[in-house]
Amino acid sequence: MTGDARGHVNFDAINRAALPYLSALLRRWLPDGLQTGAEYTARNPNRSDRKLGSFRINMNTGKWADFATGDRGGDPVSLAAFLSGKSQAEAARALARMLGVSQNG
């Protein structure tokens, strides 16, 4: 269940559903990135990042950080929100739709 009529979003369920597909999601969201082991390194599209190195995502946990700016998050939903400029709830709902996760429970 990812949501209900009151607008509640089940972030845990969406994050659990996203983790097995994180590699594919990252290739879609950050196509110039490079996966090395359990780490995906890409340019941060929210700043003028010229080379790979400081923006990294852990493929096992979904934790991510831009070590040049201090931006960071702990899961796929927070990464989707950061990359899209949407709120956490909006990003979670969009990610749930993308993954085909039920919005009705």
Secondary structure, DSSP 8 states (H G I E B T S, - for coil): --B-TT--B-HHHHHHHHGGGHHHHHHHHSTT-EEETTEEEE--TTTT--SSSSEEEETTT--EEETTT--EESSHHHHHHHHHT--HHHHHHHHHHHHT--S--
